[in-house]
Amino acid sequence: MKGIEVVSRFDFESTVNLLMEEVKSSGLKIVATINAQENLKKIGVEIGGNKILEVFHPNLAREVFEKDIRAGIVPPLRIYVFEETGKTHAEIQSAQELFSSYSGLQDLAKKLDGMLHSIVSKIQ
């Protein structure tokens, strides 16, 4: 399963807020939020809304480490939310692609992809 990009039916801030709520209700946690729009403002560059939500869960991280410690470089997974041509988009990474070269993580990766797809489907 590849990562996907969807166009939101909501404005940027509503999309980010809804995605954050959906992440929490999915059983995942928001590990960090990166606000590229604000970061670029610091150097005088103006862009539309642009945030990255980094998501995972400590229990899932434990499972990753137990299966293949080298796979610890993969988490957290990202949901990228950005404005382009007057619309808000959300793009998710593919856990199956990211974990593909590590042993014993295919089932977990498939589960994570399902969770991420379910989260972003709420904004379509």
N, CA, C and O atoms as a printed pandas DataFrame, in Angstrom:
     atom_number atom_name residue_name chain_id  residue_number  x_coord  y_coord  z_coord
0              1         N          MET        A               1    0.851   -1.182    0.000
1              2        CA          MET        A               1    0.000    0.000    0.000
2              3         C          MET        A               1    0.890    1.236    0.000
3              4         O          MET        A               1    1.749    1.382    0.869
4              5         N          LYS        A               2    0.695    2.106   -0.948
5              6        CA          LYS        A               2    1.485    3.332   -1.038
6              7         C          LYS        A               2    0.876    4.404   -0.155
7              8         O          LYS        A               2   -0.287    4.322    0.240
8              9         N          GLY        A               3    1.685    5.415    0.149
9             10        CA          GLY        A               3    1.154    6.590    0.814
10            11         C          GLY        A               3    0.165    7.251   -0.135
11            12         O          GLY        A               3    0.208    7.025   -1.344
12            13         N          ILE        A               4   -0.700    8.044    0.401
13            14        CA          ILE        A               4   -1.695    8.700   -0.447
14            15         C          ILE        A               4   -1.763   10.187   -0.135
15            16         O          ILE        A               4   -1.324   10.650    0.918
16            17         N          GLU        A               5   -2.328   10.914   -1.087
17            18        CA          GLU        A               5   -2.609   12.334   -0.901
18            19         C          GLU        A               5   -4.093   12.538   -1.136
19            20         O          GLU        A               5   -4.646   12.033   -2.113
20            21         N          VAL        A               6   -4.735   13.270   -0.250
21            22        CA          VAL        A               6   -6.149   13.584   -0.402
22            23         C          VAL        A               6   -6.340   15.089   -0.342
23            24         O          VAL        A               6   -5.542   15.806    0.262
24            25         N          VAL        A               7   -7.392   15.553   -0.968
25            26        CA          VAL        A               7   -7.782   16.953   -0.888
26            27         C          VAL        A               7   -8.874   17.057    0.167
27            28         O          VAL        A               7   -9.868   16.332    0.122
28            29         N          SER        A               8   -8.681   17.954    1.102
29            30        CA          SER        A               8   -9.625   18.123    2.200
30            31         C          SER        A               8  -10.839   18.928    1.757
31            32         O          SER        A               8  -10.747   19.796    0.888
32            33         N          ARG        A               9  -11.961   18.627    2.363
33            34        CA          ARG        A               9  -13.168   19.438    2.128
34            35         C          ARG        A               9  -13.236   20.603    3.108
35            36         O          ARG        A               9  -14.187   21.385    3.081
36            37         N          PHE        A              10  -12.233   20.722    3.972
37            38        CA          PHE        A              10  -12.190   21.769    4.990
38            39         C          PHE        A              10  -11.047   22.741    4.720
39            40         O          PHE        A              10  -10.151   22.453    3.926
40            41         N          ASP        A              11  -11.084   23.903    5.392
41            42        CA          ASP        A              11   -9.963   24.833    5.284
42            43         C          ASP        A              11   -8.763   24.267    6.036
43            44         O          ASP        A              11   -8.868   23.234    6.697
44            45         N          PHE        A              12   -7.633   24.942    5.932
45            46        CA          PHE        A              12   -6.382   24.418    6.478
46            47         C          PHE        A              12   -6.465   24.140    7.980
47            48         O          PHE        A              12   -6.207   23.019    8.417
48            49         N          GLU        A              13   -6.823   25.153    8.767
49            50        CA          GLU        A              13   -6.838   24.978   10.229
50            51         C          GLU        A              13   -7.848   23.922   10.655
51            52         O          GLU        A              13   -7.568   23.124   11.550
52            53         N          SER        A              14   -9.013   23.907   10.027
53            54        CA          SER        A              14  -10.012   22.885   10.359
54            55         C          SER        A              14   -9.489   21.499   10.020
55            56         O          SER        A              14   -9.717   20.545   10.763
56            57         N          THR        A              15   -8.788   21.388    8.898
57            58        CA          THR        A              15   -8.213   20.105    8.501
58            59         C          THR        A              15   -7.199   19.636    9.526
59            60         O          THR        A              15   -7.237   18.483    9.955
60            61         N          VAL        A              16   -6.294   20.517    9.922
61            62        CA          VAL        A              16   -5.270   20.144   10.907
62            63         C          VAL        A              16   -5.928   19.726   12.216
63            64         O          VAL        A              16   -5.555   18.708   12.797
64            65         N          ASN        A              17   -6.899   20.498   12.683
65            66        CA          ASN        A              17   -7.569   20.177   13.947
66            67         C          ASN        A              17   -8.296   18.841   13.875
67            68         O          ASN        A              17   -8.224   18.038   14.806
68            69         N          LEU        A              18   -8.993   18.605   12.772
69            70        CA          LEU        A              18   -9.715   17.339   12.617
70            71         C          LEU        A              18   -8.741   16.164   12.550
71            72         O          LEU        A              18   -8.981   15.126   13.166
72            73         N          LEU        A              19   -7.651   16.321   11.810
73            74        CA          LEU        A              19   -6.662   15.250   11.735
74            75         C          LEU        A              19   -6.062   14.959   13.111
75            76         O          LEU        A              19   -5.851   13.798   13.462
76            77         N          MET        A              20   -5.788   15.997   13.882
77            78        CA          MET        A              20   -5.239   15.798   15.226
78            79         C          MET        A              20   -6.222   15.024   16.109
79            80         O          MET        A              20   -5.818   14.146   16.871
80            81         N          GLU        A              21   -7.498   15.350   16.006
81            82        CA          GLU        A              21   -8.524   14.630   16.766
82            83         C          GLU        A              21   -8.595   13.177   16.321
83            84         O          GLU        A              21   -8.682   12.272   17.151
84            85         N          GLU        A              22   -8.558   12.955   15.013
85            86        CA          GLU        A              22   -8.636   11.595   14.472
86            87         C          GLU        A              22   -7.421   10.766   14.853
87            88         O          GLU        A              22   -7.548    9.572   15.123
88            89         N          VAL        A              23   -6.246   11.383   14.877
89            90        CA          VAL        A              23   -5.040   10.666   15.308
90            91         C          VAL        A              23   -5.239   10.158   16.727
91            92         O          VAL        A              23   -4.985    8.988   17.015
92            93         N          LYS        A              24   -5.691   11.031   17.607
93            94        CA          LYS        A              24   -5.871   10.652   19.008
94            95         C          LYS        A              24   -6.925    9.557   19.158
95            96         O          LYS        A              24   -6.737    8.620   19.934
96            97         N          SER        A              25   -8.029    9.668   18.425
97            98        CA          SER        A              25   -9.083    8.657   18.561
98            99         C          SER        A              25   -8.710    7.340   17.892
99           100         O          SER        A              25   -9.349    6.320   18.151
100          101         N          SER        A              26   -7.694    7.340   17.042
101          102        CA          SER        A              26   -7.266    6.118   16.354
102          103         C          SER        A              26   -6.400    5.226   17.229
103          104         O          SER        A              26   -6.167    4.063   16.899
104          105         N          GLY        A              27   -5.925    5.766   18.343
105          106        CA          GLY        A              27   -5.011    5.012   19.186
106          107         C          GLY        A              27   -3.558    5.411   18.985
107          108         O          GLY        A              27   -2.671    4.916   19.680
108          109         N          LEU        A              28   -3.317    6.301   18.042
109          110        CA          LEU        A              28   -1.967    6.834   17.853
110          111         C          LEU        A              28   -1.820    8.095   18.696
111          112         O          LEU        A              28   -2.790    8.590   19.271
112          113         N          LYS        A              29   -0.622    8.596   18.760
113          114        CA          LYS        A              29   -0.350    9.839   19.492
114          115         C          LYS        A              29    0.407   10.794   18.576
115          116         O          LYS        A              29    1.158   10.368   17.698
116          117         N          ILE        A              30    0.199   12.084   18.791
117          118        CA          ILE        A              30    0.980   13.083   18.070
118          119         C          ILE        A              30    2.291   13.252   18.828
119          120         O          ILE        A              30    2.311   13.705   19.972
120          121         N          VAL        A              31    3.367   12.883   18.177
121          122        CA          VAL        A              31    4.694   12.947   18.780
122          123         C          VAL        A              31    5.244   14.366   18.679
123          124         O          VAL        A              31    5.854   14.876   19.619
124          125         N          ALA        A              32    5.018   15.000   17.518
125          126        CA          ALA        A              32    5.505   16.364   17.287
126          127         C          ALA        A              32    4.706   16.986   16.157
127          128         O          ALA        A              32    4.125   16.289   15.324
128          129         N          THR        A              33    4.687   18.304   16.144
129          130        CA          THR        A              33    4.093   19.068   15.053
130          131         C          THR        A              33    5.154   20.037   14.553
131          132         O          THR        A              33    5.763   20.768   15.334
132          133         N          ILE        A              34    5.362   20.032   13.258
133          134        CA          ILE        A              34    6.319   20.949   12.639
134          135         C          ILE        A              34    5.527   21.952   11.820
135          136         O          ILE        A              34    4.774   21.571   10.924
136          137         N          ASN        A              35    5.693   23.223   12.121
137          138        CA          ASN        A              35    4.965   24.276   11.432
138          139         C          ASN        A              35    5.924   24.982   10.463
139          140         O          ASN        A              35    6.597   25.947   10.826
140          141         N          ALA        A              36    5.971   24.481    9.228
141          142        CA          ALA        A              36    6.886   25.049    8.230
142          143         C          ALA        A              36    6.514   26.488    7.891
143          144         O          ALA        A              36    7.395   27.307    7.630
144          145         N          GLN        A              37    5.239   26.803    7.892
145          146        CA          GLN        A              37    4.795   28.162    7.592
146          147         C          GLN        A              37    5.406   29.151    8.587
147          148         O          GLN        A              37    5.944   30.186    8.192
148          149         N          GLU        A              38    5.320   28.828    9.873
149          150        CA          GLU        A              38    5.886   29.701   10.907
150          151         C          GLU        A              38    7.411   29.727   10.837
151          152         O          GLU        A              38    8.022   30.781   11.014
152          153         N          ASN        A              39    8.020   28.585   10.583
153          154        CA          ASN        A              39    9.480   28.540   10.498
154          155         C          ASN        A              39    9.991   29.407    9.351
155          156         O          ASN        A              39   11.001   30.094    9.500
156          157         N          LEU        A              40    9.309   29.381    8.214
157          158        CA          LEU        A              40    9.738   30.191    7.071
158          159         C          LEU        A              40    9.495   31.679    7.300
159          160         O          LEU        A              40   10.241   32.514    6.791
160          161         N          LYS        A              41    8.463   32.013    8.057
161          162        CA          LYS        A              41    8.221   33.423    8.391
162          163         C          LYS        A              41    9.428   34.033    9.096
163          164         O          LYS        A              41    9.712   35.220    8.936
164          165         N          LYS        A              42   10.131   33.226    9.869
165          166        CA          LYS        A              42   11.300   33.701   10.614
166          167         C          LYS        A              42   12.425   34.168    9.703
167          168         O          LYS        A              42   13.294   34.936   10.116
168          169         N          ILE        A              43   12.403   33.699    8.465
169          170        CA          ILE        A              43   13.432   34.132    7.507
170          171         C          ILE        A              43   12.823   34.979    6.387
171          172         O          ILE        A              43   13.434   35.172    5.336
172          173         N          GLY        A              44   11.599   35.485    6.631
173          174        CA          GLY        A              44   10.969   36.399    5.691
174          175         C          GLY        A              44   10.290   35.758    4.499
175          176         O          GLY        A              44   10.014   36.440    3.512
176          177         N          VAL        A              45   10.016   34.470    4.563
177          178        CA          VAL        A              45    9.367   33.764    3.455
178          179         C          VAL        A              45    7.916   33.484    3.826
179          180         O          VAL        A              45    7.632   32.949    4.897
180          181         N          GLU        A              46    7.006   33.849    2.936
181          182        CA          GLU        A              46    5.577   33.622    3.158
182          183         C          GLU        A              46    5.093   32.467    2.292
183          184         O          GLU        A              46    5.287   32.465    1.076
184          185         N          ILE        A              47    4.457   31.482    2.931
185          186        CA          ILE        A              47    3.802   30.391    2.214
186          187         C          ILE        A              47    2.450   30.147    2.859
187          188         O          ILE        A              47    2.164   30.675    3.934
188          189         N          GLY        A              48    1.622   29.353    2.209
189          190        CA          GLY        A              48    0.331   28.984    2.781
190          191         C          GLY        A              48    0.525   28.038    3.953
191          192         O          GLY        A              48    1.650   27.724    4.341
192          193         N          GLY        A              49   -0.585   27.593    4.505
193          194        CA          GLY        A              49   -0.534   26.671    5.631
194          195         C          GLY        A              49    0.317   25.459    5.296
195          196         O          GLY        A              49    0.246   24.927    4.189
196          197         N          ASN        A              50    1.126   25.022    6.262
197          198        CA          ASN        A              50    2.058   23.937    6.001
198          199         C          ASN        A              50    2.503   23.339    7.334
199          200         O          ASN        A              50    3.313   23.932    8.047
200          201         N          LYS        A              51    1.976   22.175    7.665
201          202        CA          LYS        A              51    2.332   21.520    8.925
202          203         C          LYS        A              51    2.580   20.041    8.687
203          204         O          LYS        A              51    1.993   19.420    7.800
204          205         N          ILE        A              52    3.455   19.506    9.495
205          206        CA          ILE        A              52    3.705   18.076    9.503
206          207         C          ILE        A              52    3.319   17.555   10.881
207          208         O          ILE        A              52    3.799   18.050   11.901
208          209         N          LEU        A              53    2.450   16.554   10.899
209          210        CA          LEU        A              53    2.091   15.885   12.143
210          211         C          LEU        A              53    2.880   14.584   12.201
211          212         O          LEU        A              53    2.724   13.725   11.333
212          213         N          GLU        A              54    3.712   14.435   13.202
213          214        CA          GLU        A              54    4.454   13.197   13.391
214          215         C          GLU        A              54    3.679   12.351   14.393
215          216         O          GLU        A              54    3.389   12.796   15.503
216          217         N          VAL        A              55    3.343   11.117   13.989
217          218        CA          VAL        A              55    2.453   10.283   14.786
218          219         C          VAL        A              55    3.039    8.887   15.000
219          220         O          VAL        A              55    3.701    8.333   14.123
220          221         N          PHE        A              56    2.782    8.340   16.171
221          222        CA          PHE        A              56    3.136    6.963   16.494
222          223         C          PHE        A              56    2.589    6.675   17.890
223          224         O          PHE        A              56    1.777    7.446   18.402
224          225         N          HIS        A              57    3.014    5.596   18.504
225          226        CA          HIS        A              57    2.600    5.253   19.862
226          227         C          HIS        A              57    3.713    4.451   20.521
227          228         O          HIS        A              57    4.332    3.612   19.866
228          229         N          PRO        A              58    3.982    4.689   21.804
229          230        CA          PRO        A              58    5.057    3.954   22.472
230          231         C          PRO        A              58    4.914    2.426   22.400
231          232         O          PRO        A              58    5.914    1.724   22.257
232          233         N          ASN        A              59    3.697    1.911   22.496
233          234        CA          ASN        A              59    3.509    0.461   22.397
234          235         C          ASN        A              59    3.916   -0.071   21.028
235          236         O          ASN        A              59    4.466   -1.166   20.913
236          237         N          LEU        A              60    3.641    0.714   20.000
237          238        CA          LEU        A              60    4.036    0.315   18.654
238          239         C          LEU        A              60    5.549    0.416   18.490
239          240         O          LEU        A              60    6.159   -0.417   17.820
240          241         N          ALA        A              61    6.149    1.421   19.093
241          242        CA          ALA        A              61    7.601    1.558   19.046
242          243         C          ALA        A              61    8.265    0.353   19.716
243          244         O          ALA        A              61    9.263   -0.166   19.216
244          245         N          ARG        A              62    7.719   -0.082   20.829
245          246        CA          ARG        A              62    8.242   -1.266   21.512
246          247         C          ARG        A              62    8.196   -2.471   20.583
247          248         O          ARG        A              62    9.150   -3.245   20.510
248          249         N          GLU        A              63    7.088   -2.625   19.878
249          250        CA          GLU        A              63    6.956   -3.740   18.936
250          251         C          GLU        A              63    7.993   -3.647   17.816
251          252         O          GLU        A              63    8.583   -4.655   17.425
252          253         N          VAL        A              64    8.212   -2.437   17.304
253          254        CA          VAL        A              64    9.236   -2.234   16.274
254          255         C          VAL        A              64   10.596   -2.659   16.810
255          256         O          VAL        A              64   11.307   -3.422   16.156
256          257         N          PHE        A              65   10.964   -2.178   17.988
257          258        CA          PHE        A              65   12.277   -2.468   18.560
258          259         C          PHE        A              65   12.467   -3.956   18.827
259          260         O          PHE        A              65   13.559   -4.492   18.638
260          261         N          GLU        A              66   11.399   -4.621   19.266
261          262        CA          GLU        A              66   11.493   -6.052   19.545
262          263         C          GLU        A              66   11.699   -6.872   18.269
263          264         O          GLU        A              66   12.388   -7.892   18.286
264          265         N          LYS        A              67   11.097   -6.421   17.162
265          266        CA          LYS        A              67   11.201   -7.163   15.894
266          267         C          LYS        A              67   12.542   -6.909   15.203
267          268         O          LYS        A              67   13.205   -7.841   14.746
268          269         N          ASP        A              68   12.927   -5.643   15.135
269          270        CA          ASP        A              68   14.171   -5.287   14.441
270          271         C          ASP        A              68   14.608   -3.904   14.914
271          272         O          ASP        A              68   14.074   -2.892   14.459
272          273         N          ILE        A              69   15.560   -3.861   15.808
273          274        CA          ILE        A              69   16.006   -2.602   16.421
274          275         C          ILE        A              69   16.431   -1.587   15.367
275          276         O          ILE        A              69   16.289   -0.384   15.583
276          277         N          ARG        A              70   16.953   -2.052   14.229
277          278        CA          ARG        A              70   17.374   -1.129   13.173
278          279         C          ARG        A              70   16.193   -0.346   12.595
279          280         O          ARG        A              70   16.376    0.747   12.059
280          281         N          ALA        A              71   15.001   -0.892   12.700
281          282        CA          ALA        A              71   13.808   -0.223   12.185
282          283         C          ALA        A              71   13.403    0.971   13.049
283          284         O          ALA        A              71   12.482    1.710   12.701
284          285         N          GLY        A              72   14.088    1.155   14.168
285          286        CA          GLY        A              72   13.805    2.297   15.033
286          287         C          GLY        A              72   14.028    3.640   14.360
287          288         O          GLY        A              72   13.611    4.675   14.880
288          289         N          ILE        A              73   14.681    3.628   13.212
289          290        CA          ILE        A              73   14.879    4.881   12.469
290          291         C          ILE        A              73   13.603    5.349   11.769
291          292         O          ILE        A              73   13.493    6.519   11.402
292          293         N          VAL        A              74   12.657    4.460   11.585
293          294        CA          VAL        A              74   11.451    4.791   10.816
294          295         C          VAL        A              74   10.459    5.658   11.595
295          296         O          VAL        A              74   10.084    6.721   11.100
296          297         N          PRO        A              75   10.022    5.257   12.779
297          298        CA          PRO        A              75    9.019    6.065   13.472
298          299         C          PRO        A              75    9.577    7.419   13.908
299          300         O          PRO        A              75   10.780    7.538   14.140
300          301         N          PRO        A              76    8.740    8.423   14.021
301          302        CA          PRO        A              76    7.297    8.415   13.797
302          303         C          PRO        A              76    6.956    8.536   12.316
303          304         O          PRO        A              76    7.788    8.922   11.495
304          305         N          LEU        A              77    5.725    8.199   12.003
305          306        CA          LEU        A              77    5.211    8.381   10.641
306          307         C          LEU        A              77    4.666    9.799   10.524
307          308         O          LEU        A              77    4.370   10.450   11.525
308          309         N          ARG        A              78    4.541   10.260    9.297
309          310        CA          ARG        A              78    4.146   11.660    9.092
310          311         C          ARG        A              78    2.863   11.810    8.283
311          312         O          ARG        A              78    2.582   11.060    7.349
312          313         N          ILE        A              79    2.105   12.815    8.694
313          314        CA          ILE        A              79    0.974   13.306    7.908
314          315         C          ILE        A              79    1.334   14.740    7.545
315          316         O          ILE        A              79    1.497   15.592    8.419
316          317         N          TYR        A              80    1.454   14.992    6.264
317          318        CA          TYR        A              80    1.862   16.309    5.771
318          319         C          TYR        A              80    0.615   17.050    5.286
319          320         O          TYR        A              80   -0.091   16.571    4.398
320          321         N          VAL        A              81    0.350   18.218    5.873
321          322        CA          VAL        A              81   -0.825   19.023    5.528
322          323         C          VAL        A              81   -0.331   20.335    4.945
323          324         O          VAL        A              81    0.477   21.034    5.556
324          325         N          PHE        A              82   -0.826   20.665    3.752
325          326        CA          PHE        A              82   -0.346   21.876    3.095
326          327         C          PHE        A              82   -1.431   22.485    2.218
327          328         O          PHE        A              82   -2.351   21.805    1.764
328          329         N          GLU        A              83   -1.290   23.797    1.993
329          330        CA          GLU        A              83   -2.188   24.515    1.092
330          331         C          GLU        A              83   -1.511   24.667   -0.264
331          332         O          GLU        A              83   -0.331   25.007   -0.357
332          333         N          GLU        A              84   -2.286   24.408   -1.308
333          334        CA          GLU        A              84   -1.778   24.583   -2.660
334          335         C          GLU        A              84   -2.960   24.898   -3.573
335          336         O          GLU        A              84   -3.984   24.217   -3.534
336          337         N          THR        A              85   -2.812   25.917   -4.380
337          338        CA          THR        A              85   -3.848   26.374   -5.321
338          339         C          THR        A              85   -5.224   26.485   -4.663
339          340         O          THR        A              85   -6.231   26.040   -5.214
340          341         N          GLY        A              86   -5.244   27.085   -3.479
341          342        CA          GLY        A              86   -6.505   27.359   -2.805
342          343         C          GLY        A              86   -7.155   26.167   -2.134
343          344         O          GLY        A              86   -8.279   26.275   -1.644
344          345         N          LYS        A              87   -6.477   25.037   -2.100
345          346        CA          LYS        A              87   -7.033   23.845   -1.464
346          347         C          LYS        A              87   -6.065   23.317   -0.418
347          348         O          LYS        A              87   -4.858   23.551   -0.478
348          349         N          THR        A              88   -6.633   22.596    0.545
349          350        CA          THR        A              88   -5.822   21.963    1.584
350          351         C          THR        A              88   -5.657   20.488    1.244
351          352         O          THR        A              88   -6.624   19.794    0.933
352          353         N          HIS        A              89   -4.420   20.027    1.309
353          354        CA          HIS        A              89   -4.089   18.642    0.991
354          355         C          HIS        A              89   -3.502   17.976    2.230
355          356         O          HIS        A              89   -2.929   18.641    3.093
356          357         N          ALA        A              90   -3.650   16.673    2.305
357          358        CA          ALA        A              90   -2.984   15.882    3.336
358          359         C          ALA        A              90   -2.356   14.678    2.655
359          360         O          ALA        A              90   -2.997   13.986    1.864
360          361         N          GLU        A              91   -1.104   14.445    2.972
361          362        CA          GLU        A              91   -0.378   13.315    2.400
362          363         C          GLU        A              91    0.169   12.466    3.543
363          364         O          GLU        A              91    0.696   12.987    4.526
364          365         N          ILE        A              92    0.033   11.157    3.396
365          366        CA          ILE        A              92    0.559   10.257    4.419
366          367         C          ILE        A              92    1.665    9.394    3.837
367          368         O          ILE        A              92    1.680    9.089    2.645
368          369         N          GLN        A              93    2.586    9.011    4.702
369          370        CA          GLN        A              93    3.647    8.100    4.308
370          371         C          GLN        A              93    3.110    6.673    4.294
371          372         O          GLN        A              93    2.108    6.376    4.946
372          373         N          SER        A              94    3.762    5.810    3.568
373          374        CA          SER        A              94    3.417    4.400    3.549
374          375         C          SER        A              94    4.305    3.654    4.534
375          376         O          SER        A              94    5.515    3.547    4.335
376          377         N          ALA        A              95    3.702    3.144    5.589
377          378        CA          ALA        A              95    4.457    2.358    6.570
378          379         C          ALA        A              95    5.009    1.094    5.917
379          380         O          ALA        A              95    6.111    0.655    6.244
380          381         N          GLN        A              96    4.247    0.512    4.999
381          382        CA          GLN        A              96    4.717   -0.708    4.342
382          383         C          GLN        A              96    5.990   -0.449    3.538
383          384         O          GLN        A              96    6.897   -1.281    3.527
384          385         N          GLU        A              97    6.057    0.683    2.875
385          386        CA          GLU        A              97    7.281    1.025    2.143
386          387         C          GLU        A              97    8.428    1.316    3.111
387          388         O          GLU        A              97    9.548    0.845    2.910
388          389         N          LEU        A              98    8.152    2.082    4.148
389          390        CA          LEU        A              98    9.202    2.474    5.082
390          391         C          LEU        A              98    9.774    1.294    5.863
391          392         O          LEU        A              98   10.967    1.266    6.166
392          393         N          PHE        A              99    8.922    0.317    6.191
393          394        CA          PHE        A              99    9.365   -0.830    6.967
394          395         C          PHE        A              99    9.744   -2.027    6.082
395          396         O          PHE        A              99   10.103   -3.082    6.606
396          397         N          SER        A             100    9.673   -1.887    4.781
397          398        CA          SER        A             100    9.837   -3.026    3.872
398          399         C          SER        A             100   11.192   -3.731    3.974
399          400         O          SER        A             100   11.271   -4.930    3.705
400          401         N          SER        A             101   12.230   -3.042    4.345
401          402        CA          SER        A             101   13.541   -3.690    4.396
402          403         C          SER        A             101   13.890   -4.238    5.785
403          404         O          SER        A             101   15.024   -4.654    6.023
404          405         N          TYR        A             102   12.923   -4.236    6.690
405          406        CA          TYR        A             102   13.162   -4.735    8.042
406          407         C          TYR        A             102   12.358   -6.007    8.270
407          408         O          TYR        A             102   11.242   -6.141    7.768
408          409         N          SER        A             103   12.917   -6.928    9.018
409          410        CA          SER        A             103   12.277   -8.223    9.190
410          411         C          SER        A             103   11.176   -8.195   10.251
411          412         O          SER        A             103   11.300   -7.544   11.288
412          413         N          GLY        A             104   10.102   -8.919    9.958
413          414        CA          GLY        A             104    9.037   -9.144   10.921
414          415         C          GLY        A             104    8.081   -8.000   11.143
415          416         O          GLY        A             104    7.287   -8.046   12.082
416          417         N          LEU        A             105    8.126   -6.975   10.316
417          418        CA          LEU        A             105    7.287   -5.790   10.559
418          419         C          LEU        A             105    6.189   -5.582    9.518
419          420         O          LEU        A             105    5.518   -4.550    9.523
420          421         N          GLN        A             106    6.005   -6.543    8.637
421          422        CA          GLN        A             106    5.018   -6.368    7.572
422          423         C          GLN        A             106    3.587   -6.246    8.110
423          424         O          GLN        A             106    2.816   -5.413    7.633
424          425         N          ASP        A             107    3.232   -7.066    9.093
425          426        CA          ASP        A             107    1.875   -6.994    9.647
426          427         C          ASP        A             107    1.633   -5.670   10.363
427          428         O          ASP        A             107    0.574   -5.061   10.212
428          429         N          LEU        A             108    2.611   -5.229   11.138
429          430        CA          LEU        A             108    2.483   -3.945   11.822
430          431         C          LEU        A             108    2.371   -2.814   10.805
431          432         O          LEU        A             108    1.549   -1.912   10.969
432          433         N          ALA        A             109    3.182   -2.857    9.768
433          434        CA          ALA        A             109    3.158   -1.803    8.755
434          435         C          ALA        A             109    1.798   -1.757    8.063
435          436         O          ALA        A             109    1.270   -0.676    7.805
436          437         N          LYS        A             110    1.241   -2.904    7.768
437          438        CA          LYS        A             110   -0.080   -2.958    7.129
438          439         C          LYS        A             110   -1.143   -2.355    8.057
439          440         O          LYS        A             110   -2.019   -1.614    7.612
440          441         N          LYS        A             111   -1.054   -2.680    9.337
441          442        CA          LYS        A             111   -1.980   -2.129   10.336
442          443         C          LYS        A             111   -1.850   -0.602   10.398
443          444         O          LYS        A             111   -2.853    0.111   10.423
444          445         N          LEU        A             112   -0.606   -0.107   10.422
445          446        CA          LEU        A             112   -0.373    1.341   10.479
446          447         C          LEU        A             112   -0.911    2.042    9.235
447          448         O          LEU        A             112   -1.514    3.110    9.341
448          449         N          ASP        A             113   -0.701    1.457    8.069
449          450        CA          ASP        A             113   -1.243    2.051    6.849
450          451         C          ASP        A             113   -2.759    2.147    6.915
451          452         O          ASP        A             113   -3.339    3.152    6.505
452          453         N          GLY        A             114   -3.399    1.109    7.428
453          454        CA          GLY        A             114   -4.856    1.149    7.579
454          455         C          GLY        A             114   -5.296    2.258    8.516
455          456         O          GLY        A             114   -6.283    2.947    8.257
456          457         N          MET        A             115   -4.561    2.428    9.603
457          458        CA          MET        A             115   -4.892    3.487   10.557
458          459         C          MET        A             115   -4.744    4.861    9.912
459          460         O          MET        A             115   -5.623    5.712   10.053
460          461         N          LEU        A             116   -3.635    5.080    9.204
461          462        CA          LEU        A             116   -3.400    6.377    8.573
462          463         C          LEU        A             116   -4.428    6.665    7.479
463          464         O          LEU        A             116   -4.921    7.787    7.363
464          465         N          HIS        A             117   -4.744    5.659    6.687
465          466        CA          HIS        A             117   -5.759    5.851    5.643
466          467         C          HIS        A             117   -7.109    6.203    6.264
467          468         O          HIS        A             117   -7.823    7.066    5.753
468          469         N          SER        A             118   -7.452    5.547    7.345
469          470        CA          SER        A             118   -8.709    5.839    8.029
470          471         C          SER        A             118   -8.733    7.273    8.557
471          472         O          SER        A             118   -9.753    7.956    8.469
472          473         N          ILE        A             119   -7.606    7.722    9.103
473          474        CA          ILE        A             119   -7.508    9.090    9.626
474          475         C          ILE        A             119   -7.751   10.116    8.530
475          476         O          ILE        A             119   -8.586   11.005    8.694
476          477         N          VAL        A             120   -7.035   10.007    7.416
477          478        CA          VAL        A             120   -7.181   11.031    6.369
478          479         C          VAL        A             120   -8.488   10.907    5.608
479          480         O          VAL        A             120   -8.920   11.872    4.977
480          481         N          SER        A             121   -9.126    9.750    5.650
481          482        CA          SER        A             121  -10.414    9.615    4.943
482          483         C          SER        A             121  -11.484   10.504    5.561
483          484         O          SER        A             121  -12.486   10.806    4.913
484          485         N          LYS        A             122  -11.286   10.923    6.796
485          486        CA          LYS        A             122  -12.284   11.754    7.496
486          487         C          LYS        A             122  -12.339   13.187    6.965
487          488         O          LYS        A             122  -13.292   13.913    7.249
488          489         N          ILE        A             123  -11.333   13.599    6.202
489          490        CA          ILE        A             123  -11.314   14.985    5.694
490          491         C          ILE        A             123  -11.772   15.075    4.242
491          492         O          ILE        A             123  -11.908   16.176    3.707
492          493         N          GLN        A             124  -12.011   13.945    3.603
493          494        CA          GLN        A             124  -12.401   13.961    2.181
494          495         C          GLN        A             124  -13.848   14.357    2.019
495          496         O          GLN        A             124  -14.349   14.424    0.897
